């Protein structure tokens, strides 16, 4: 009796990079980012330059890192940065990469006892700037600037940097020009939002 052969679907490994913060970002497959940029002083700071190929559909170049000489399949982690989106450069400990991503902004709304998850509409990063000001003993963060679409407003979000990265989600913090106290352990960023 002849043995029946069954066709098994072939598993293909997704080309490119993987990120650890899967609940906070989606990869923008069509966009690419340039290499990490840096200053040349003794306290070297690094950042990602926004590339033309990574500026459509709410995509932008985000700075990620992973342990030096980590296996190729290891996911990249969001790099902590200051209010100017500059990160402290530590090449002995970390490898760095600019990756084209789109942030995921979701809020939960309850209606008649049923929870609904709604995704907020992003208009890109625009000309929003994150300002950090001292107010007595407290650092305050504010989003300022304008979005290309007048219906959009600069909105402040934060992402928790401790815990399991795959569960970290963006939290809505404040609308434009509203100052909020800075809390350690969070990554803050302004986005244009409808």
Secondary structure, 3 states (H helix, E strand, C coil): CCCCCCCCCCCCCCCCCCECCCCCEEECCCCCCCCCEECCCCCCEEECCCCHHHCCCCEEEEEEEEECCCCCCCCEEECCCCCCCCEECCCCCEEEEEEEEEECCEEEEEECCEEEEEECCECCCCCCEEEEEEECCEEEEEEECCCCCCCCEEEEEEEECCCCHHHCCEEEEECCCCCEECCCCEEEEEEEEC
